[in-house]
C-alpha cells in the first residue's frame, strides 16, 4: 500500500510494537501539542495583526489622499468665489497634517535604505504641496496642479510599498488629469 517505506515502517503499526516506543510517541505528540502548536498559533496571529494594520493603513492613506485632492479642487473653486474657502482651507490643513504623520509611520515601517528615497520623495512632495497651499489666495494653480500630480504619484509608490509588506499587489497606475495648457515638466517639489 505505501510501497517500500510502508514495508520498512510496518512494525510501527504491528501489535508487537514495544511499549517504550508507544510511550515515546505519545510524549513527542504531547510535547508538540503544548510547545510547537502555540508557537505556530502565535506567529499566525502576529501575521494576521500585521496584515490588518497594513490593509487599514492602505485604506486610510488612499482615503486621505483622495480627500486632499478633492479639497484642492474645492479650494480652487472657493478662490473663484464658488465655495467657502476658509472651511476648505482648514480641512486641507488637517489632511496634510494627517498625511505628514503617515509619512512618519512610513519612515518607521520602511526604515531601510532601499525604500528611503521613495518615502523621502513622498514627504518632499507633500511639503511642497503644503507650502503652495499656505499662499492661500496667491496660489499659482498651474504649479498647484503639478505639485498635486507629483504627490499623487509618490503616494502611489508608497502605497505599493505598503501593499508589498502584506504580500498584496497594486497593478493599476494612478491617473491624474490636469488641463492640457499646463506643463508640469518644469515643476518639481524641491524648487521654491
Residue pairs with C-beta under 8 A, 6 or more apart in sequence:
2 9
11 17
12 21
50 165
50 166
51 166
54 162
54 163
54 165
54 166
54 168
55 166
55 168
57 102
57 105
57 162
58 159
58 162
58 163
58 166
58 168
60 102
61 99
61 102
61 155
61 158
61 159
61 162
62 159
64 95
64 98
64 99
64 102
65 99
65 151
65 152
65 155
67 91
67 95
68 92
68 95
68 96
68 99
68 151
69 148
69 152
69 176
71 88
71 91
71 92
71 95
72 92
72 133
72 144
72 148
74 83
74 88
75 85
75 88
75 89
75 92
75 133
76 141
76 144
77 83
78 84
78 85
78 88
78 89
79 85
79 137
79 139
85 136
89 133
89 136
92 133
93 133
96 126
96 129
96 130
96 133
99 126
100 123
100 126
100 130
103 119
103 122
103 123
103 126
106 119
106 122
106 158
106 161
106 162
107 119
109 162
109 165
110 116
110 118
110 119
110 161
115 161
118 154
118 157
118 158
118 161
119 158
119 161
121 154
121 157
121 189
122 151
122 154
122 155
122 157
122 158
124 189
124 190
125 147
125 150
125 151
125 154
125 189
126 151
127 189
128 147
128 150
128 151
128 189
128 190
128 192
129 144
129 147
129 148
129 150
129 151
129 189
131 192
132 139
132 140
132 143
132 144
132 147
132 192
133 139
133 144
142 181
142 182
143 187
143 192
145 178
145 179
145 182
145 184
146 178
146 182
146 184
146 187
147 187
147 189
148 176
149 176
149 178
149 184
150 184
150 187
150 188
150 189
151 189
152 174
152 176
153 174
153 176
155 174
156 170
156 173
156 174
159 170
160 170
163 169
163 170
178 184
